[in-house]
Amino acid sequence: LEPQRNRHALLCVVARKWAATTFVPAVPGKNTNTATASCPDPMPVNLAPPDPHALLPVAGVELGVAQAGMRKTGRKDLLLIRLEAGARVAGVFTQNRFCAAPVVVARQHLSMVDPDNGVRALVINTGVANAGTGQAGLAHARQTCADAAQLLGCTATQILPFSTGVIMEPLPVERI
């Protein structure tokens, strides 16, 4: 489906019932809950986590989870996704001029990737978004990539960093 372009942002909602994509115009000044309320079958929220035994492995992908204490202790807040050599990776990024440090670094790393030695891992943390943190945030995102690269035996540009959480707080890179 090709949505009609207008001056309002579009909200993409996956309609489970029809297994198709429905484009709903976002209503200026209203949150997405209001915009999706008119959908015939809105996406569920607050889903229960899947049963780990019901998940099927993906060839060439390994996951590692840790409790790094990024913001709160006792939470699994760090994920490393290791990709087998030869894996193909693509990215879609915000076009907003204000981008968090991990977005800037991931964009740079993808633009520099050698097709013969592609991306080898994604490092994802929760709790601290590393957004609005300036040069220090960029340095922390790059340090995260360098540390993961050292563990995996690849270059830092083969690692893509991702962060989600509170903005305007420095990434506690020493905990990663």
Buried (B, 14 or more C-beta within 10 A) or exposed (E): EEEEEEEEEBBEBEBEEEEEEBEBBBBEEEEBEEBBEEEEEBEEEEEEEEEEEEEEEEEEEEEEEBEBBBBEEEEEBBBBBBBEEEBEBEEEEEEEEEBBBBBBBBBBBBEEBEEEEBBBBBBBBBBBBBBEBEEEBBBBBBBBBBBBBEEBEBBBBBBBBBBBBBEEBEBBBEBB
